[in-house]
Amino acid sequence: MTTGNKALPLDSSFELESSAAINELRRQLDRVISLLPTKVSRASELQHALGTDKALAWRVFNAVECSDAFAAARYLPRSAGIRSFLLAARKSGVETAALEGVSAAMEALDRVVKAHAGDRKRFDMLLASHSVEGRKEADLAHRRTAFEGNTYIWGASADVQLRSAFLAPSAEEGFADMANLRGLLNLEFLRPAMSWPVGITWPRQDDLRTTRDASIQPLFDMDDASEEEASLFFSDPSLRVESRSSDEGGLQYVVSTERVGSTGAISCVTGDVVRPVGALKAEEGSEHAGAMATVSCPVRLLILDVLVHRSLFPGAAPEVVVRSDFSPAQGMQSQQLPISEAPTFMGPADGVIRTSEVPRYDEMRTFVFERLGWDPAAFDVHRLRVEYPILATAMALSFKLG
């Protein structure tokens, strides 16, 4: 067995002390395991050798085997679990000195926990932020917890938030137009008579600021969609979405319902086009172009698709940017948050780009291309999928402008 650790930039007392304490406890646990009467190479073998709980044996085995100390700490049992492990090891004939080594190492780790975090739960959060391995798993677990809390607080949640942005050359040279599909699927309310914004479109490119005049035109009448359009974009053809103009020139879409719970879940997707949405040449303060999805509802899955005409950013791959508008002090810029998800190139837009979470998505995409007279064969599709995205953040697929 191994207690090896990947090289980490240990540049703080927390990292140094935590790494040392965790690795010492792992070393002492490994020593106890090596003294068992039978050889252990799997978690199930450790369970049988100790005659202990399956979950406890699994945690100890993985804590020792994991190559990253900070990731390994996620598996380390708490003090009560370590005591149960030592009791079983004593019954199996392991010498007292080895057991005392584990106890001493556990006490040392507890002192580090108390000094840097106060309790083990907060300590685990600190560790997850420094982990080389297992970061994505830890992030997802905390985002899922936040989703559940926000669902109760705000009284609403959805299975999927969809944002599809179609970027095409504008009739005005040097500029781009953008068509948008924005929607919430299986939107549920906990309280009756609630309204919720499905999305908002601004007369500018998501990653740019432009002073040029731009127009926003719906792809279909949101207030009075035809039967064909309503059946494609709304879960209930009788559902209507109100469009509201903001003082800043944006167009917001709001859905309302009296129904609650899963039996009253609704889905709606809105569509519009902005002409022109932004310049294709970098300017001071405007060096990127792309599409952004603002998470304004607790959702289980965000799907952000950017369908970009190949003439706009030839050979370029988008960068994922995640921002929060939370600014603790006046004058601070929005905070950029870490994210482990990466975009996926889906191929040409005239191929099959459907996703099981969005019924009739290919038909929606075809509707946009036909309504605007754009050739899907000239577009490529880039997709970002994020489970349990953080509320009040904006996630973008961004291309660097020349």
N, C-alpha and C positions, 0 to 999 in steps of 0.2 A: 504494500500500500504506500501511498505517497502523500506528503503534505507540502509538496512544492507550491510555489507562489509566483505568479507572473510579476515581472518588474513593474512597479507602480511609482509614479512621482511622489514620493513621500516628503511633502514640503510643509507639513503642519504637525503640531503636537497631537492632534486627533488622529491623523493618519498613522504617525509613528507609533503611538501608544496602542491604538486599536489593533493595528497589524501585528505588533509584537504579542499582545495578550491573546488574540485569536489564534495565532499560529502556535503559541505555547500550549494552549488548551488542546488544539488538534494533535500536537505531538504527544501529549500525555495520553489522550484517548487512543491514539494509534499504538502506543506502548502497551496499554491494557489489552487491546484486541490481539496483539502479537503474543500475549502470554496465555491466551485461552487454549484449552486442550486440543481443539480442532482448528485447522487452517481456515481462515475467512477470506473469501475473495468476492463475495456478493452480500447484499443486505439480508437476503433470506438466510444465508449461512450464519450471519451474525445473530439473527433472531433465534435460530435453532440452537446455537452454541450457548446463548444466554438464557433461553427459555423466557424471553421477555416480550413485551408488546411489539407488534409488527411496525407500527408507526415510529416508535422510539428507536428501534434498530435501524430503520430506514434513514432517520434524521442523523443519527450518529455516523453511520457509514458514509453518507453523502457529505457530511461536514468534513470528514477526514480525507475523502477522495477528491473533493473539488480543488481545482488548481488555483483559484483566486480566493485569497483570504476573505475579502469583503463579501464575495458571493457565498462562500462557505458559511459565513456567520448566519445566513438566513436559515440554515439547516440546524445549527447548534440548538440543542434543547435548553430550556430554562433550568434554573437551579433544581427544581423538583424533579425534572426529567433526568438530570445528571445523577441525582441521588438514587433514583430507581435503577439507572444503568450500573452504578457502583455496587449497589446491593446485589444485583444479579451476577455481576462479575465476581464478587466475593464468594457467593454460593458456588460459582464455577471453579473456585480454587485459585483465583488471581491473588498474588502476594499483596500484603497490606501497603508496602512502600509505593507500589505503582498506583494503588487507589488513592493514597494520600497525595500523590503528585497531581492527579486530576482535580482533587478538591482544592488544592492550593491554586492551581491555574484558574479554576472557576471563580474563586474568590478574587483573584487579581483582575479578571475580566469584569466582574461586578463593580469593582472600584473604578475601572475605566468608564463603564457605563454611567455610573452615578456622577462622575466628574464632568463628563462631556455632554450628557443627554438627560440625566435625571432618572430616566426609566428605559426599559428595554425596547418599548415600542418606538420611542423617538430615536433611540440609538440605531434601530434597524433602518429607519428612514435615512439617517446620516450615512449608514453603510451603503445603502442602495445608490446614493448619489456618487459614491466613490468606486462602485463595483465595475470591474472590467467585464465580467460575465453576469448574466442574469438581470441586467439593467432593464431590458424590455419587459421581462416578466414582472418585475417590481413596479415599473411605471404603470403597466396595465392594471395591476391589482389596486393601486391607489386611485387610478382614474375611474375604475368601476365603482369603488366606494363613493367617490365624489358624485358620480352619476346618480346613485341611489339617494344620496342626501339632497342633491339639487332637485330631483324629481319630486320629493315630498315638499321641499320649501317652495318651489315655484308652481307646483300643482300640474305639471305637464311633462311629457317625455315622448320621444319618437324612436322608432326602430332605426330609421335611416334619414340622414340629411344629405340631399343630392345637390351638387353644384356642377353644372356643365357649362363651360365657357368656350365659345367658338370664336377664334380670332382670325380675321381675314383682312386682306388689303382693302383700304378705303378707296372710294372714288377720288379722293383728294390724295395726291402723291405724297408719300412720306408719313402717312397716317394709317391707322388700323381701325376697323369696326369690330364690335364685339356683340355676339348674340349670347343670351343667357337662358339657362333653365335652372330654376331654383325650386326645391321642394322639400317637404317633410312627409315621410311615409309612416303609416300607422301611428299617427299623432293621437295620444290619449291625454285626457284631462282628468284630474282627481276631483275637481270641483265644477259644478254646473255653470252655464252661461259665461264661458271664458272665451276670450279672443287671443289670437297669437300671431305674431308676424312670421310669415313664411320666408320673407327675404326682402332686401332692399337693393335697388340698383342706383348707382350714382353716375352722373354724366362725366366720368373720367375713367382712365384705366386704373385697375386696382393698385398697382405699384407705382403709379405716376401721378403727378399733379399737372393739370393743364389749364391754361386760362382760355383756351379756345371754346367757342360755343359748341355744344353737343346736344343732340336730341335723343330722347328715349321714347321708343314706340313699342307698345305691346305686340307680341306675335299673334295674339288673339284677344278678344274682348274678355277680360277677367270677370267683369261684372255680369256679362250676359253671353257666355260662351255658347257656341252651337252645340247641338247634341253630339256630333262626332268629336269635337274638341273636348267637351266635358267628359265623355267616356274615356278619352285617352289620358287626360291630365288629372282628372278627379276620380276618387274612389266611388263617389256617389254623384251621378249626373245632375242631381238637384243641388249639389253643393256649389256655392258661389263664393268667390274670393274678392274682397274689396280692394281696389287700388287707391292709394292716397299719395298725393304729391306733397313733398316736404318743402319747407321754406328755403332749404339749401339746393333745391333742384332735383332731389332724389325722388324715386318712385317706390313706395312701400306697398307690400301686399299683405293683407290681414285676413285670417280665416276665423270664423266664429261657429260655435256649436253649443247646444244645450246638453248634449250627451256626455256621459262620463264612462270611464273604464274601458276595457278591451272591446266590449260590445258596441261602444260608441266611437271606436277608433276611426280616424279619417286620414286620407292621403290626398295631397294636392301638390301640383307642380305648376309654376308660373313661367312665362316666357316673354322676353323682350329683346330689343336690339338697340345698341347705342352707336350713333354715327356722328363724328368719329369719336373713338374712345380715347385715343392718345397718339402721341408721336412715336415714330419708330427709330428716332435718333436720340442718343443720350444727351441730356442737358444737365446743367447743374441742379442737383437735388432730385433728378429723375433719370436714373441709370439702369432701371430694370423695368420689364414689362411682364405681365402675367395675369393670373386670375386668383382671387382670394375668396375663401369661404369663411364667413364670420359665424362662429358657433353661438347662437342666441337661444338655443333650446337644449335641454339635456337629451342626448341621443346616444344610441348604442354603436352606431357606425356612421362615419362621414365618408362619402365618396366624392372626391373632387376630380373631375375630368377636364383637361384642357385639350381642345381640338384645334390645332394650330396649322394654318396654311404654310406649306413648306417654304414659300418664298420669304416669309417673315424672319425666321431665325434659322437659316440653313445650317444643319449639322449640330445645332446647340441642344443641350440637355437641360431640363429645368432643375432649379435648386429648390429644396423645400425650406420655407421660412415660416416660423411660428412666432406670432407676437401677441402680447397682451396689452390692452390699453390701461392696465392698472399702473398708476404712477404715484408712489407713496409721497413724493415731495414735488412741489411746484417746480417746473423747469426741467424735470427729468423726462427723458424720452421713453417711449413704450419699451417694455421689457421683452427681450427675445428669449424664448423658452427652448430647452433642448427637446429633441424628438428623435426616436430611433427608426421610425418608418421612412421608407424611401419610395420615390415614384417608380412606376412600372410603365415601360413603353408597350402600348397595346397594339401597335401596328396602324395601318391605314384606316381612315374613318369609313371607308366603304366596305370594310369587313364586318364580321360579327363581333360587336363590342358589348353584347348584353351582359348583364349581371343578374344573378338570381334574386338579389335583394330589391331590384327595381323592375317590376313587371312592365312589359312593353317598352323597355328603354330604347331598343333599336327603332321602334316605330316613332318614338318621340324625336330621336335624332334625325330620322328621315324627314319628319315634319318640318324641322328647322331648316334643313338644307333645301327642301323643295319650296318652302315659303320665301326664302331669301334668294333662291336661284344660285346657290353655291354648289360647286362640284365636290362631293365627299371624297373622291379619289385624290384630290389635291391636298387633303388634310391628314395629319398624323395625330394620334391620340396618346396622351400621357395621363396616367391615373395615380392618385394618391388615396389610399385607404387607411383610415385611422379609427381604431376601436375606442369607444368612450372618449371622444375628444373633450378637451377642457372647456368648460363654459366660459364665455366672455373672452375667447381668444380668436385670432384670425390666422388661418393656415393658407399659405399661398404656394403655388408653383410658379416660379419666377425665372424669366430669361434675361440675361445680361444684354443690354443694348450696345450697339457699336457706336 
